[in-house]
Amino acid sequence: MTALATGEAWAQDARRVRKAASSLSSAHDDILAFAEGVKLMKRRSDALSWEAQNRLHAQRAEHGNWRFLPWHRLQVAHMERIIAQVTGHANFAMPYWDWQVDRFLPPWVLDPTSPLYERQRDPATETLDFQKARFAQSRDVARVSDDNFDAFCGRERAAGRVEAYGHNIIHMLVGGYMGSTRTAALDPVFWLHHCNVDRVWATWHQKNGDLAYPRPWKDVSMSGFTGPDGRQTGRWVASRITSTRGLGYRYDALYAPLVFALPPGALGGPPVSTSEVSIRVDADSTDGSVRLELPAGIVRLLREAPGRVTVEGTGVVAYERSENLTGRGIATSVLAEKGRVDLGVSPTFVHFGGGEDGEHAGHSGHGDYAHVFTFDSAVVQLARLTTGPLAIVSTAQDLRPDEQRPPVRAVSLEATLTVTEYAA
């Protein structure tokens, strides 16, 4: 009831407009408030302190499952209200850093005299061009608004693409405190980054609407958040926060829709057949990889169908959760004898917190570490240009090879593919 009343009050107070960090100077009211809020919260030791927000994220944040987006939406929304309260900037709105558009970090987080500067941040980040950085050109970045719910939001025990790729990539690239769930919220960049991740969700929601969310997800609840009065705001249900207006804020702009112009007739005739296959394998390798061979019948259809063929589907790869899994990049590909299609590399962002109550046990910090990946028409092209079997392979690359760590243990790999054949 507390969260319900709080949510209704916040919705009626919809005056916050979150703006692009690149459009705001250090003298803008929102940046002044953010900097002042960080400084004042670091001086506190109560529920409104900077450390309290980091501790909340370290212990209770949801990662690697479909609670990731609503949980972080709630934490940023609560932080927004706390900063407004402690600074007196009543209309403060958290800026978002769109790393797909802004090639560099905002200059006001790089000023050593500013409270928004973090000395533990990787020094290379200060000059890093994020559009040219490792993994930045991945096919799986934040603009994934065409994904279905499973691929975008994830599953009950597997991260969706918005988390596994765009989100994790930035945590890895910024480094320092941002490189670990235990310390990530100590860096002000964390809040700018998660504000943009939330904007990605707002874009997806605008396109897909409430009907896209399955009932079990709508019923999940989260608690433990502190309001601007220093008291907890109770239990929040996911179904009530699918719209940002329900929490009293909006974005100055969402991502533009992706439009692919096709010439007339490019799609061929009507579909004549659809084949769906679900396959799974338990890993039996000790080198940190797992391999799943596509059924011969599906491969033959891809190669021999007289008309156009499309492939859609999702897969899930799982690894054993351990400290050794941190600092890895899980690379997934479809391999042929003489060719490959890369399906993306997801840097690991492994959470170890939680488990102290029934609500959190078995979710973010427990069980296997898993994420969703997707397929597209490039798999058809690979099939038609090669011979022999096709296989999905995931490997956990070590992003810290100088440490010479032992391989991690892969657990399983599964995929559901829909192959549609069109009239010639």
C-alpha positions as CSV (number, residue, x, y, z in Angstrom):
1,M,0.0,0.0,0.0
2,T,2.9,2.3,0.7
3,A,4.3,1.9,-2.8
4,L,0.9,2.2,-4.4
5,A,0.3,5.6,-2.6
6,T,3.8,6.8,-3.4
7,G,3.5,5.8,-7.0
8,E,0.2,7.6,-7.4
9,A,1.7,10.7,-5.8
10,W,4.7,10.6,-8.0
11,A,2.6,10.1,-11.1
12,Q,0.6,13.3,-10.3
13,D,3.8,15.2,-9.9
14,A,5.0,14.5,-13.5
15,R,7.2,17.5,-13.9
16,R,10.6,15.9,-14.4
17,V,12.1,15.9,-17.9
18,R,15.3,13.8,-18.3
19,K,17.6,15.4,-20.8
20,A,20.6,14.3,-22.8
21,A,23.9,14.8,-20.9
22,S,25.5,16.2,-24.1
23,S,23.0,19.0,-24.2
24,L,23.7,20.2,-20.7
25,S,26.6,22.4,-19.5
26,S,28.1,22.3,-16.1
27,A,26.0,25.4,-15.2
28,H,22.7,23.8,-16.0
29,D,20.4,23.4,-13.0
30,D,20.2,19.6,-13.3
31,I,24.0,19.3,-13.4
32,L,24.5,21.7,-10.5
33,A,21.9,19.7,-8.5
34,F,23.5,16.4,-9.4
35,A,27.0,17.5,-8.3
36,E,25.6,19.1,-5.1
37,G,23.6,16.0,-4.4
38,V,26.6,13.7,-4.7
39,K,28.7,16.0,-2.4
40,L,25.9,16.2,0.2
41,M,25.1,12.5,0.1
42,K,28.7,11.5,0.6
43,R,28.7,13.5,3.8
44,R,25.8,11.6,5.2
45,S,25.7,8.3,7.0
46,D,22.0,7.7,7.1
47,A,19.5,6.1,4.6
48,L,20.0,9.1,2.2
49,S,23.7,8.7,2.0
50,W,25.7,7.9,-1.2
51,E,27.0,4.7,0.4
52,A,23.5,3.6,1.2
53,Q,22.5,3.7,-2.5
54,N,25.6,1.8,-3.4
55,R,24.9,-0.8,-0.7
56,L,21.4,-1.2,-2.0
57,H,22.7,-1.9,-5.5
58,A,25.4,-4.2,-4.3
59,Q,23.1,-6.3,-2.1
60,R,19.7,-6.3,-3.8
61,A,20.1,-5.2,-7.4
62,E,18.6,-7.5,-10.0
63,H,20.9,-8.7,-12.8
64,G,20.8,-11.6,-15.2
65,N,17.0,-11.9,-15.2
66,W,13.8,-10.2,-16.3
67,R,13.7,-8.0,-13.1
68,F,16.7,-6.1,-14.3
69,L,14.8,-3.3,-16.0
70,P,12.1,-2.6,-13.4
71,W,14.5,-2.8,-10.5
72,H,17.0,-0.3,-11.9
73,R,14.1,2.0,-13.0
74,L,13.0,2.1,-9.4
75,Q,16.5,2.8,-8.1
76,V,17.1,5.7,-10.4
77,A,13.7,7.2,-9.8
78,H,14.2,7.0,-6.0
79,M,17.7,8.6,-6.4
80,E,16.2,11.4,-8.4
81,R,13.8,12.2,-5.6
82,I,16.5,12.0,-3.0
83,I,18.8,14.4,-4.8
84,A,15.8,16.8,-5.2
85,Q,15.2,16.6,-1.5
86,V,18.7,17.0,-0.2
87,T,19.6,19.9,-2.6
88,G,16.3,21.7,-2.7
89,H,16.2,21.5,-6.5
90,A,12.6,20.3,-6.5
91,N,12.4,19.5,-10.3
92,F,15.7,17.7,-10.6
93,A,15.7,15.1,-13.4
94,M,18.6,12.7,-13.9
95,P,20.4,13.3,-17.2
96,Y,21.0,10.4,-19.5
97,W,24.3,9.6,-21.3
98,D,23.6,8.1,-24.7
99,W,26.9,6.4,-25.4
100,Q,25.7,5.5,-28.9
101,V,25.4,9.1,-29.9
102,D,27.9,10.9,-27.6
103,R,31.4,9.7,-28.5
104,F,32.9,10.8,-25.2
105,L,31.9,11.1,-21.5
106,P,30.4,14.4,-20.6
107,P,33.2,16.9,-19.8
108,W,31.7,17.8,-16.4
109,V,32.3,14.2,-15.1
110,L,36.0,14.5,-16.1
111,D,36.7,17.7,-14.1
112,P,38.8,16.7,-11.1
113,T,37.3,19.6,-9.1
114,S,33.8,18.3,-9.5
115,P,31.9,15.9,-7.2
116,L,31.0,14.1,-10.4
117,Y,34.6,13.1,-11.0
118,E,35.6,9.6,-9.7
119,R,39.3,8.9,-9.2
120,Q,38.7,5.2,-9.3
121,R,37.5,5.3,-12.9
122,D,39.8,3.8,-15.5
123,P,42.0,6.8,-16.6
124,A,41.7,5.7,-20.3
125,T,38.0,6.5,-20.1
126,E,38.8,10.2,-20.1
127,T,39.8,10.1,-23.8
128,L,38.0,7.0,-24.9
129,D,35.9,7.3,-28.1
130,F,33.0,5.0,-27.2
131,Q,31.9,4.7,-30.8
132,K,35.3,3.1,-31.6
133,A,35.8,1.2,-28.4
134,R,35.9,-2.6,-28.2
135,F,32.4,-4.1,-28.7
136,A,30.9,-0.7,-29.5
137,Q,30.1,-1.8,-33.0
138,S,28.3,-4.9,-31.7
139,R,25.1,-5.9,-33.5
140,D,23.5,-6.1,-30.1
141,V,23.6,-2.6,-28.6
142,A,20.9,-0.5,-27.0
143,R,18.7,-0.1,-30.1
144,V,16.9,-3.4,-29.9
145,S,13.3,-2.1,-29.9
146,D,12.3,-4.8,-32.5
147,D,13.0,-7.6,-30.0
148,N,10.2,-9.6,-28.4
149,F,9.9,-9.6,-24.6
150,D,12.2,-12.6,-24.0
151,A,15.0,-11.2,-26.1
152,F,14.6,-7.6,-24.8
153,C,13.7,-8.0,-21.1
154,G,15.1,-11.5,-20.6
155,R,13.7,-14.5,-18.9
156,E,13.1,-15.3,-15.2
157,R,16.7,-16.5,-15.0
158,A,18.5,-15.1,-18.0
159,A,19.5,-11.6,-19.0
160,G,17.8,-9.9,-22.0
161,R,19.9,-8.3,-24.8
162,V,19.5,-4.8,-23.5
163,E,21.3,-5.9,-20.3
164,A,23.7,-8.4,-21.6
165,Y,25.1,-6.3,-24.4
166,G,24.7,-2.5,-24.3
167,H,24.5,-2.3,-20.5
168,N,27.4,-4.7,-19.8
169,I,29.6,-3.2,-22.5
170,I,29.6,0.2,-20.8
171,H,30.3,-1.2,-17.3
172,M,33.3,-3.0,-18.8
173,L,34.6,0.0,-20.8
174,V,34.3,2.6,-18.0
175,G,36.0,0.2,-15.5
176,G,37.0,1.1,-12.0
177,Y,34.1,1.1,-9.7
178,M,31.8,0.5,-12.7
179,G,33.4,-2.9,-13.3
180,S,31.8,-4.6,-10.3
181,T,28.2,-4.8,-9.0
182,R,29.6,-4.3,-5.5
183,T,30.9,-0.8,-6.3
184,A,29.3,0.4,-9.6
185,A,26.8,2.8,-8.0
186,L,29.7,4.8,-6.4
187,D,30.6,6.3,-9.8
188,P,28.2,9.1,-10.9
189,V,28.5,7.7,-14.5
190,F,26.5,4.7,-13.2
191,W,23.4,6.9,-12.8
192,L,23.8,8.6,-16.2
193,H,24.3,5.2,-17.9
194,H,21.3,3.5,-16.2
195,C,19.2,6.5,-17.0
196,N,19.8,5.8,-20.7
197,V,19.2,2.1,-20.3
198,D,15.8,3.1,-18.8
199,R,15.3,5.3,-21.9
200,V,15.9,2.3,-24.1
201,W,13.2,0.5,-22.2
202,A,10.9,3.5,-22.6
203,T,11.5,3.4,-26.4
204,W,10.6,-0.4,-26.5
205,H,7.5,0.2,-24.3
206,Q,6.3,3.0,-26.6
207,K,6.4,0.6,-29.6
208,N,5.1,-2.6,-27.9
209,G,2.8,-1.4,-25.1
210,D,1.5,-3.2,-22.0
211,L,0.3,-6.3,-24.0
212,A,3.9,-7.3,-24.7
213,Y,4.5,-8.2,-21.0
214,P,3.6,-11.7,-19.8
215,R,1.4,-12.0,-16.7
216,P,4.1,-13.7,-14.5
217,W,6.5,-10.7,-15.2
218,K,3.7,-8.2,-14.4
219,D,3.3,-9.8,-11.0
220,V,6.9,-9.7,-9.8
221,S,7.5,-7.3,-7.0
222,M,10.5,-5.4,-5.6
223,S,11.1,-3.6,-2.3
224,G,13.9,-2.1,-0.2
225,F,14.0,1.4,-1.9
226,T,14.4,4.5,0.2
227,G,12.2,7.6,-0.5
228,P,13.3,11.2,-0.1
229,D,12.0,11.2,3.5
230,G,14.5,8.5,4.4
231,R,11.8,5.8,4.8
232,Q,11.3,2.8,2.7
233,T,8.6,3.1,0.1
234,G,7.3,-0.5,0.3
235,R,6.7,-3.1,-2.4
236,W,6.4,-2.2,-6.0
237,V,4.8,-4.4,-8.7
238,A,6.3,-4.4,-12.2
239,S,2.9,-3.9,-13.9
240,R,2.6,-0.4,-12.3
241,I,5.9,1.0,-13.6
242,T,5.9,0.0,-17.3
243,S,5.3,3.7,-18.1
244,T,7.8,6.4,-16.9
245,R,4.8,8.7,-16.3
246,G,3.7,6.4,-13.5
247,L,6.9,7.5,-11.7
248,G,6.6,11.2,-12.5
249,Y,9.1,11.7,-15.3
250,R,9.6,11.5,-19.0
251,Y,12.4,11.8,-21.5
252,D,13.0,14.8,-23.8
253,A,13.5,12.3,-26.7
254,L,13.4,8.6,-27.2
255,Y,15.3,6.5,-29.8
256,A,14.1,7.0,-33.3
257,P,12.6,3.9,-34.8
258,L,14.8,1.8,-37.1
259,V,13.3,1.8,-40.6
260,F,14.6,-0.6,-43.3
261,A,13.5,0.4,-46.8
262,L,13.0,-2.6,-49.1
263,P,12.3,-2.5,-52.8
264,P,8.9,-3.8,-54.0
265,G,8.9,-7.6,-54.1
266,A,12.1,-8.0,-52.1
267,L,10.3,-10.2,-49.6
268,G,9.1,-12.7,-52.3
269,G,5.8,-14.4,-52.2
270,P,3.7,-15.6,-49.3
271,P,5.1,-18.0,-46.8
272,V,4.5,-21.7,-47.7
273,S,5.9,-23.4,-44.6
274,T,7.1,-22.8,-41.1
275,S,9.4,-25.1,-39.2
276,E,10.2,-24.6,-35.5
277,V,12.8,-26.5,-33.5
278,S,13.9,-26.3,-29.9
279,I,17.3,-27.8,-29.1
280,R,19.5,-27.9,-26.0
281,V,22.8,-29.4,-24.9
282,D,24.6,-29.6,-21.5
283,A,28.2,-28.6,-21.8
284,D,30.8,-31.4,-21.6
285,S,33.9,-29.3,-22.3
286,T,36.4,-28.0,-19.8
287,D,37.8,-25.1,-22.0
288,G,35.0,-22.6,-21.3
289,S,33.0,-23.4,-24.4
290,V,29.8,-25.1,-25.3
291,R,28.6,-26.4,-28.8
292,L,25.1,-27.0,-30.1
293,E,24.8,-28.6,-33.6
294,L,21.8,-27.5,-35.7
295,P,19.5,-30.4,-36.8
296,A,20.4,-31.7,-40.3
297,G,16.9,-31.2,-41.5
298,I,16.9,-27.5,-40.6
299,V,20.3,-27.0,-42.3
300,R,19.1,-28.8,-45.4
301,L,16.0,-26.5,-45.5
302,L,18.2,-23.4,-45.2
303,R,20.4,-24.6,-48.1
304,E,17.9,-26.2,-50.5
305,A,14.6,-24.3,-50.2
306,P,13.8,-23.0,-53.7
307,G,12.4,-19.7,-52.4
308,R,13.5,-17.2,-49.8
309,V,14.0,-18.5,-46.3
310,T,14.2,-16.5,-43.0
311,V,15.4,-17.5,-39.6
312,E,14.2,-16.0,-36.3
313,G,14.7,-17.2,-32.8
314,T,16.4,-16.8,-29.5
315,G,18.9,-18.8,-27.5
316,V,20.2,-18.9,-24.0
317,V,23.8,-19.7,-22.9
318,A,24.6,-20.4,-19.3
319,Y,27.8,-20.5,-17.3
320,E,28.6,-21.4,-13.7
321,R,28.5,-18.3,-11.5
322,S,31.9,-17.7,-9.9
323,E,34.4,-15.0,-9.2
324,N,36.4,-16.5,-12.1
325,L,33.6,-15.6,-14.5
326,T,34.2,-11.8,-14.0
327,G,36.2,-10.1,-16.6
328,R,35.1,-12.4,-19.4
329,G,33.3,-11.8,-22.7
330,I,30.8,-14.5,-23.7
331,A,31.1,-14.7,-27.5
332,T,28.4,-16.6,-29.4
333,S,28.6,-17.6,-33.1
334,V,27.1,-19.9,-35.7
335,L,30.0,-21.9,-37.2
336,A,30.4,-23.8,-40.5
337,E,33.5,-25.6,-41.8
338,K,34.7,-22.4,-43.6
339,G,32.7,-19.5,-42.2
340,R,31.0,-18.0,-39.2
341,V,28.3,-15.5,-38.2
342,D,29.0,-13.7,-35.0
343,L,25.9,-13.3,-32.8
344,G,27.5,-10.9,-30.3
345,V,29.9,-10.7,-27.4
346,S,28.5,-10.0,-23.9
347,P,31.0,-8.8,-21.3
348,T,30.2,-10.5,-18.0
349,F,28.8,-8.3,-15.2
350,V,28.3,-10.9,-12.4
351,H,26.2,-10.2,-9.4
352,F,27.0,-12.0,-6.1
353,G,24.7,-10.1,-3.7
354,G,21.2,-10.9,-2.4
355,G,19.7,-14.0,-1.0
356,E,18.9,-12.6,2.4
357,D,15.1,-12.7,2.0
358,G,12.6,-14.9,0.2
359,E,12.0,-12.3,-2.4
360,H,15.5,-12.1,-3.6
361,A,16.7,-15.6,-3.0
362,G,17.4,-17.6,-6.2
363,H,17.4,-14.6,-8.5
364,S,20.2,-12.1,-9.1
365,G,23.1,-13.5,-7.1
366,H,22.4,-17.2,-7.3
367,G,22.2,-20.0,-9.8
368,D,23.8,-20.0,-13.2
369,Y,24.8,-16.8,-15.1
370,A,22.8,-16.8,-18.4
371,H,21.9,-14.4,-21.1
372,V,19.7,-14.4,-24.3
373,F,21.0,-14.0,-27.8
374,T,19.1,-13.9,-31.2
375,F,19.4,-15.1,-34.7
376,D,18.8,-13.3,-38.1
377,S,19.1,-13.8,-41.8
378,A,22.9,-13.9,-41.8
379,V,22.5,-17.6,-40.7
380,V,20.8,-18.3,-43.9
381,Q,23.6,-16.7,-45.9
382,L,26.1,-18.7,-44.0
383,A,24.3,-22.0,-44.7
384,R,24.0,-21.3,-48.5
385,L,27.7,-20.3,-48.8
386,T,29.1,-23.3,-47.0
387,T,28.8,-27.1,-46.7
388,G,28.7,-29.5,-43.8
389,P,27.1,-29.1,-40.4
390,L,26.2,-25.8,-38.7
391,A,26.7,-25.3,-35.0
392,I,26.1,-22.6,-32.4
393,V,29.2,-22.2,-30.2
394,S,29.6,-20.0,-27.1
395,T,33.0,-19.3,-25.6
396,A,33.9,-17.3,-22.5
397,Q,36.9,-15.2,-23.7
398,D,39.2,-13.8,-21.0
399,L,39.4,-10.0,-21.1
400,R,42.2,-10.1,-18.6
401,P,44.5,-12.6,-20.2
402,D,47.6,-11.4,-18.4
403,E,46.2,-13.0,-15.2
404,Q,46.4,-16.4,-16.8
405,R,43.3,-17.7,-15.1
406,P,41.8,-21.1,-15.6
407,P,38.8,-21.5,-17.9
408,V,35.3,-21.0,-16.6
409,R,32.8,-23.8,-16.8
410,A,30.0,-23.6,-19.4
411,V,26.7,-25.2,-18.2
412,S,24.3,-25.3,-21.2
413,L,23.3,-23.9,-24.5
414,E,19.7,-23.9,-25.9
415,A,18.0,-22.4,-28.9
416,T,14.5,-22.1,-30.4
417,L,14.5,-21.3,-34.1
418,T,11.7,-20.6,-36.5
419,V,12.5,-21.2,-40.2
420,T,10.0,-19.8,-42.7
421,E,10.0,-20.7,-46.4
422,Y,8.4,-18.3,-48.9
423,A,7.2,-19.1,-52.4
424,A,9.8,-18.8,-55.1
